[in-house]
Amino acid sequence: MAPKMVQSATNSWDITDFVVNQGHGVKGLSEMKLLSIPKQFIQPPEERIDASKVVCEECIPVIDMACLDGPKVAQMICDAAEKWGFFQVVNHGVPLGVLEDVKEATHRFFALPGEEKRKYSKENSRSNNVRFGTSFTPQAEKSLEWKDYLSLFYVSENEASALWPSVCKDQALEYMKRSELVIRQLLEVLTRRLNVKEIDEKKESLLMGSMRINLNYYPICPNPELTVGVGRHSDVSILTVLLQDDIGGLYVRGVHDTWVHVPPIRGSLVINIGDALQIMSNGRYKSVEHRVIASGSSNRVSVPIFVNPRPSEVIGPLPEVLEGGEEPLYKQVLYSDYVKHFFRKAHDGKNSVEFAKI
């Protein structure tokens, strides 16, 4: 099949059908050793990362959580959430072995034959909560992103055991379970600055009522400078907890229209504020644009956990934030409506949050 596809790489229907509809993904293209990427993946110049705007002397904070009980670490976390919307944590309590296992499991899933992965595609999956796909929203995109993914929405351990792919489910579940404590610790610290006294059952549903884990795979790309792994966007989550491998490629929007690389640190987790927490904090905490470049030399994996409100929750500025008389910047929005708005369009930077603005 490969030679035939190489010869017909100029035929737009063949490529889109092969990658998206037949479920071979971008990995299938990468393994053909094409000399150049198909035109469907070529991003307009304004969406490619401009090396002149990458600032090497800046970096997001790296925070040691070993001393979380002291006031200094809590202040660093909140300050990073206000200024950057991004930070890395070390000594967070999730064992290194758990992190390595889920990265290996990600490679194992994407090494499966196309027909196996296709069982989890939108058309074939037994559940909307388990989804194998490529790019972000192919039907809405003018240019496709150079990424494949497996998205796993957590409902219960029983459902995950029954429906998640066997080659990765145990490792993904363990990573999610072992991350819950650090997620709760971070939320307690962040909400304390927002005058929230405690995370009771009601607040827990609002702040961490649902979780989704993605296994992301970025195959080697013949023209990494012409495309993107993931386009400019902010997350719709409360928090995102990201495990990246040692390849690198994640960039965060800095000040003055610059981009800052987030270097891989072995054993660390990258934390970023999502739109939902920006809205709840009435803009105090920032969800920040970020993107991933493609690599010309290595297959990259990353594993984010998206910590979200329950879909049925209504999000808006927290009462505790407004009790001093601060004017709300955002309206009350059903969280499931916000998420649908995000997923029905291509990545477009920070535009999603406009949906909730007053």
N, C-alpha and C positions, 0 to 999 in steps of 0.2 A: 504493500500500500504506500509506503513512504516515497518511492521514486515518483509514482503517479501524482501524489499530492504535491511534491516539489515542483513538478512540471506545471501543475495547474494552480500554483500559488497566486497567480494573478487573478484568478477567478474568485470574486468576492463571495459568491454563494458557497463555493466549496470550502473556503476557509471558515466562514462563520458556522456552517453546518457541521464541519468536522470538530471545531473547538467547542461550540456551545451546544448544538443539538445532539450530536453523537456522543458528547461527554468525554472526548479525549482531552479537553482542556488545553491550556497553554503548554503544559508539560508534554503533551503529544506533539505539538509543534516544535518545541525545543529539542526533542529527541530526534527530529528529522535533520538536524544540523543545517537548517536553512542558512544561506549566506546573508540574507537580509530579512528583516521582519516584514510580514504582510502589511499592506497599507492600512488595514483596519485598526492596527495597533499604533500607528504613527500619531502622536499627540500634536496639537497645534503648538507653535513655539512658546506661546505664553504659558502653557501648562507644563513645559519641561523645566527642570531646575536649572537656573542660571548660575553658573559657577561664580560669577562676580558678586552674587548676592549671598553666597555662603560665608558666614563669619566663623573663622576657625578659633579665634581667641575667646569666644563665649561658650559656655556649656550650661546645661540645666543642672540644678543642685543634685548632689548625691548625699543622701541622708542615712546615717547609721541608726537603725531602730533599736539597737541594743540598750540604749539609755532612754527609752521612750517615757519612763516615769518622770524624768526631769522636765522642767519647763522649757528648756532650750530646744529640745528636739520637736516638741509640739509647736513651738513658735516657728521653727524652720519649715515644718510641713505646711502650716497655714500661710506663711509668707510666700512659699514656692507656689502654692495654689492660687494666690492673688496675683503674683507677678508673672509667673511663667505658665501656669496651668499644667505643668509637667515637672516631675522629679523622679529620680531613681532611689530605690531603697535597698540597703544591704543589711545583713543580720536581721532579716525579717521573720525568721522562724520556719520558712518552708524549706525542707531538706534539699540539698543539691541533687541527691539521687532522684527525687521526685521530678525535679526540673529536667534533668537529663533524660529520664524515662519518657516524659511526654514529648520531648523533641524527637527522640528515636521513634516513638509511636507515630508521630506526624509523618516522618519519612516513610515508615512502613505502610501507612494508608495510601500515600500518593504513589508508592511503588506497585500497588495492586494493578492488575490489568484493567483496561478501560471499561470492560463489561461489568466488572465488580463494582467499580466506583459509580457507574451509571445507575446502579440499583438505588442510589441515594439522591439522584437528580430530582428536580421539581416534578417531572412527569412520573417518575417511578417510585419515589420514596413512600414508605408506608405511613409516614407522619410528616406534617409540616414542620415539626420540631427538629428534623434531621434533614440537612440539605447540602448536597455537593454541587458546586457551581464554579463559574469562572468569571473574572472581571468583577464588577459590582452589580450593575443593573444593565445587562447587555442590550435589552430592548429599548432603553432610554439613552444610550450612550452614542455619541458621534464617533468616539475613538475608544477602543477597548483597552482595559488595563492588563498588564502582564502578570496575572496572578490567578491561581486556583485556590479553592477553599472548601473546607467542610465545616458547616455551622451546626452546632448542637445546642438546642435550647433545653435547659434543665427543668423538668417538671417533677420527677421523683426518681429515686434510685431504681425502683422496679422498671419504670419506663425506659430509663437509660440502659439498664441491663438487657432489656428485651430488644431495643431498637437501634442503639448506637453500634457502629461497626466493631466487630470483635477484636480487630487488630489494634484498636486504640482506646476502647471504652474504659478499661480499667485504669489506664494511665491518665486519661483526661479527667475521670471522676476523682482520682486521688489528688491530682493537681488542684482541682476545684475545691475539694474538701479541706486540703491542707492550707489553702489560701484564705479560707473564711475568717480565721482569726486576725490576720493582718488587715483584711478588708474592714472588719469591725473596728479594730484599733484606729485605723485611719479615719473612719467615719466619725468615731467618737471625738477624736481630736478636732477634726474639721468643723463639726457641728457645734462644738463647745464655743468656738469663736462666733458662731451665729446665734448665741444665747440659748441653745437647746440644752436643757439640763440633763436629759437622759434619752437613750434610744429605747423607748418602750415598744410594745407590740405594734401599735399603730404606726410609729415612726419607722420601725423595721420594715414593714410592708412598703412604705413609701421610699425608703433609702436602699433597701437590698431585698426587695420582694421577689425578684426574679433574676436569673443569671443565664448567660449564654457564653459558650466557649467556642472559639473558632480555631481551627487548625489551618494555617495559611502556608501556601507553598509558592515560592517565587523562582521559577526555573531560570537557568542560564539563558541570556538573551543576546542575539547576534548584534543588535544595535541598541544598547541600553540608553544611549544619549537621546534616542528618538521617542522613547515611550516612558511610561511610569509603572511602578509596581502597584501603587495606590495613589490616586489623585488627591488633590487638596480637599481636606474635609475636617470637621470636628466630629466627635462621637456623640451619639444621642443618650449615652449612659449617664449614671450618677458618677461612677468611677470606672476606669478601665485599668486592668492589671495586665501588663504585657510582659511576656517572656520572649526575648529575642535570642537568636543564636549568635555566633561570633563573627558573622559576615558583615553586619552593619548595613546601613541604608535608610534608617529612619531619620527624617528631618522635621524639625519643629519651627513654626513661625516665630521669629524673634521680633525685636523692635525695629522700626524704620524699614519694614518690608524686607527683612533679611531672613535667612534660613540657618538653623543651627543643627548640626549633626548630633545624634544621641549615640555616643559610642557604646558598644557592647561591653559590659562588665560581668565577668563570670559570676554566676550566682545571684545577680541583682534582678530586681523587677522594676520595670518602668511603670509609673503611675501617672495617669492623666485625668483631669477633670472633664466630665462630659457636660453636654448642653443642659441636661436635667438639673445638675447641681448648680450650674451658672444661673439658671432660672430660679431655683429655690433660694439661692443666696442673694437674689436680686442684683446680680452682676458683680458681686464682691469677688467670688471665685471665677476664674476664667477657663472656659473650654476653648482650646487653641487649635488653630489649623495645623495639621501635620500631613506628611506624605511619605511615600517610600519610593526610592529609586530602584530601577532594575539593575541587575548585576551581569556583567559580561563574562564572569569567571567562575561563579559558584551558584549552586542551588541554595536558596535561603529559606528558612522556616521561621515562623513566629507563632506564638500561641497567646492571644488575648482572652481574658475573661471580662465580659461586659457585665457590670453590676448595675441593675436597673430597678426602677419601681415596678410593681405589678402592672400589667397592661391596663387594668381597670382603675388605677389610681389617677387622681387629678393632680397635676403639678402646677405650681405657681410659687411666688415668693412665700417663704415660711412666715407664719404669724409672728414668730419670735424675732424675725429680722425686721418686721415692720412695726413692732410695738413701740419703738421710740419715735414714731411719726414719719419714718422714711416713706417716700412715695413709691408705689410699686411700678417697676419698669415692664413687668410681664403680666399677661392675663392668666387666668386659670384655664388649663388645657388638659383634656383627657390624654393620658400618656400614649395610649394605643393610636390615637389620631396623629400625634406628633411623629411617632415611629413610621406610620404609613406614609406620611408626608415625606419623610427622609428617604425611604426605600423606593419611592415611585419615580425618582429622578436620578440623574447622574450626579457624581460628586461635584459640588459647586462651592467649595470653601465653607464659609460660615453662614451661608444663606438660610439654612434650616431654622436657626434661632429667631430669624425675623418672623416666622410663623407664630411665635408666642409673644411678640412685642405688642405693647399697648399702642 
